[in-house]
Amino acid sequence: DIVMTQSPGSLAVSVGERATINCKSSQSLLSRSNNKNYLGWYQQKPGQPPKVLVYWASTREFGVPDRFSGSGSGTDFTLTISSLQAEDVAVYYCQQYYTTPLTFGQGTRLEIK
Amino acid sequence: EVELVQSGGGLVQPGGSLGLSCAVSGFPFSRYWMHWVRQAPGKGLVWVAHIHIDGKLTTYADSVRGRFTISRDNGKNALYLQMNSLRVEDTAVYYCTTVVDGRGYWGQGSLVTVSS
């Protein structure tokens, strides 16, 4: 199974400041056939299912504010929130779908400082 | 619009059984692998089981193998999880999920509580 290692486990950032979450996979998520990275980022708020923010490592989902961006390739990925808003308080997960079983990072709890 | 609507779940005693369903619409269900993922209270997301498009290939996490059965009905666009010999540690919110063209789609979640 592919192991996803996410850091930090928790993060406190002031409103308007940048938040950065990292995710590392135990093997490359880059497909040579289509040059895509099989990595998604999710936001989860209490009592709700995960909501996709970014897929293919850097494609922002429709309706997601442009302050959210994903980057990286191969085994190292980053989710950046350029200017944190109060409504961004949540737990964030990375997920690989390069191969089964689906595996997830441990989650990053993002709070307001 | 893609929708995954779950039903089932509830409170059951240790050793009991429970079934979950997931009704799918908005994409060609029979062309995609389907998965169950669970989340224990205050914990992260953990894969439980998945099923191939034709329903013949299934794989389970070690923690549930031999007790849980995943199945699908492509004619009804439905996914199922039958849970037997339930343990206290199976207490969690269970999600059906799939990935379509890179996007992950999730059901609303079903709470399963195993307690005496």
Interface residues (C-beta under 8 A of the other chain):
Chain A: K36 Y38 G40 Y42 P49 P50 V52 Y55 W56 T59 E61 Y93 Q95 Y97 T100 P101 L102 T103 F104 G105 Q106 G107
Chain B: W33 H35 V37 G44 L45 V46 W47 H50 T59 A61 Y95 T97 V99 G102 R103 G104 Y105 W106 G107 Q108 G109
